[in-house]
């Protein structure tokens, strides 16, 4: 059986992310902003961010089976060592992308030493994973910066937005992205 990569940023998924970037640009130019992306898969969104932001830090451990409910981990799709190789292939020509191959928890130990303009959360979709990312990564964002992510309709994400962000997001987009200005 040939394994393939799960398509993340085709059609409305591309449009929604671009609409979010356009929304941010109405407030502050993304070309001046430094951001963290939690969960990068093969780098489709990473390269979109890199085309629009000054610096992109990609955080992804690239481990198999991290979340059984996430379709990209299904057996029909490539194992994560191949996913990481594809990520490197797709991002090699972007000098403004840096990859941290760690869990978001381990990466935070280094990333919290600085303040960032934006954090985009699309990593582990488990209740605990989303909770950790929202709770801890909102503290590394500069005042007036942005906390955002993907899969707004996913139960664990909506639950934690309700719990940790008082159910407040500033906008949602067609691809399931959401954003909150801090």
N, C-alpha and C positions, 0 to 999 in steps of 0.2 A: 504494500500500500504506500503510495506516495503521500508524504505529509506536506502540508502547505502552511503558509502563514495566514493568520486571521486578518482580514482587511479592517483596518481601524479608521481610516480617514478618506473614505470615498463618498461622493455625493453629498448628502445633507451633513455628514460628519465633517467634511472639509468646510462646507459653507458655514456651519454653526461655529466652528473654531475661528474662522476668519471674521465672522460677525462679532464675536467676543473681542477679538483684537481691535477691530474697528471701534467698538464701544469704548475700550480702554484709551485708544488714541484720541477720543473726544475729550478726555480728561488730562492725559499726559502722554507725550510721545513714547511709544514702546521702544523706539530706536535708542533711547537713553536709559532703558531699564535693564536691570539684571534680574533673572528669574530662576526658580527651581521647578523642575518638572518631576513629580513623583510618579513613576510608572511610565516607561518609554516604549516598551515592546520593540518593534523593529525600527523605530525612529520616525515614523510618519509625522506625528505631531511635533516631535523634536525639531525636525527640519523646518516645519512651518513656523515654529517659534523662532528658530535661528534666523530665518529670513526677515523677521520683524523686530527682534529684541537684540540688545547689545551683547548680552551673555546669557547662555542657557546651561544650567547644571542639570544633567540627567541623573536621576537616582532610580536604580532598578537592580535587584539582586540576581535576576535571571535564574530563578530556581523553578524546577518543575513542581506541579501539584500544590502551589501555595494557596489556592482557593478553588475547591471542587465546583463551585457554582459559577465560576468565570469560564465562559465558552472558549477563550483562547488557550486554556489549559487542557482542553479535550484531546483525546488520543489521536484524532484525525489531524491535529495541527502539530507543527514541528516542535521538538523538545527545545527547552530554553537555551541549551548551549548553541543550537543552530540559530535561535532567535537572536542571541547576542552577536553572533557572527554577522548576521544580516543587519543588525543595528549598526555595527562598525562599518560595514560596507556602505550603508546609506548615509552615514554622517561624516565620513572621512574627509570630505572636502569643506567642512565647516569649522573654521578655526575658533569660532565663538561658542562651540559646544564642548563641554567637559563632562565625562561620564564617571559616575561613582557607582561601582558595581557592589552595592551593599543594600541592606534593608533600609527603609526610611529611618528606623530607630538608630541604627549604627551610623548612618550618614549625618544625622542630626548632631552628633558629637562634634563634628567638624564644622558643619554649616551654621550652627548657632553662634559661632564666633563673629559673624558678620550680620548685618541687616540687609534684607533683600526687598526688592520692589514688588515682587509677585511670587506666589507659590501656586502651582497648578497640581491638584491631587487627582491621580488616576491610577493608584497602585493597588494594594490589596483591598478587595471589596468586602472583606469580612467586617463584622460589627466592630471587633477590637482594632483591626487595622485602620479603618476609617476614623474611628474615635481617636486613636493615637495621632494620626496625621493632622487632623483638624486642631486638636487640643494643643499640640506642641509646635506645629509649624506656623500657627498664627502668631506666635511669639517672636519669630525671626523676621517678621515683615515690618518694614519701616512704617512710621505713622503716615497715613494717607496712601499706603500701598494696598495691594489686592490679594485676597485669598479666593481661590476659585478651584474648579475641578470639573470632573466629568460624571456622567451617569446620575444626574439629578433625580431621575425617577426610581433609582434603585433604593430599596427599602432601608438598607444600612446607611446609605448616604443621607437620605432624607431624615432618618431618625437622628443621626448625629448633628446634622445642621440644626434641627429643631432643638436638640439638647444643648449644643455648645455655641450656637450662633443665634439663639432666640428665634428660630424659624425665619430669620431675616437674610434674604439675598437681594441684591440690587437688580439683578437681571438673570434670566435664563435664556438659553438659545436652542435652536432646532436640533442640535446634535446631543442635547442633554447636558451641555456645559452650563455652569452656574458661576456667579461672581458676587463677591461682597467687598466693598471698599471699606478699609479699616481706618 
